[in-house]
Amino acid sequence: MTQRIKKIDLSGYQEWYRFGELLINMGYFNKAQQVYEVLLKQTSNDSEAAFIYNRLGYINDNEKNYEQAISFYKTAIEIYEKPPP
């Protein structure tokens, strides 16, 4: 497991984002989804919310929950496309 962790590039993320990425890379998609859902509830930043929705889409895509993945991806795109305030 230690060797696997060393191979993952997690630079640039805050600690909880890193943890979510680590869980994804280890295949713990349900746990990663829980982490990102908590982060989503705590953020008021559109950029962060879009990133989180994107990761939730990725998680659901890997879990073959395609309809849910598409919904998360669409939400991320809508946020990304919003004009800045």
Secondary structure, DSSP 4 states (H G I P E B T S, - for coil): -HHHHHH---TT--HHHHHHHHHHHHT-HHHHHHHHHHHHHH---HHHHHHHHHHHHHHHHHTT-HHHHHHHHHHHHHHHHSPP-
